[in-house]
């Protein structure tokens, strides 16, 4: 981790995404349905020329068989999964789901953005790739 608590993976990108989320929340207010915030983020990303994909599909494979698919709200900069929420609070359950989303997409960074309250909640979740085995021991 960096001295300021950030781990250095896609920090500039996540800061830009969070800036857009603050702009959306300040303009629209809090408490609407989460899809409205997803759509508003799309408008802001276009305004700032931030590349994104919306509702992309990722297959979920188990024992070489497709058993379902994951459809994230947004993939931003081709590197960050963004999940919009309007829930009472972000818990370990949402963080655990984001870790699954990161595994499904092959990405390392996700943002859970909760627009339920006047103060934006935006935990940054990172999936650390497995470290290489130590062959010198």
Secondary structure by P-SEA (a helix, b strand, c coil): cccccccccaaaaaaaaaaaaaaaaaaccccccaaaaaaaaaaaaaaaccccccbbbbbbbccccccbbbbbcccccccbbbbbbbcccccaaaaaaaaaaaaaacccbbbbccccccbbbbbbbbbbccccccccc
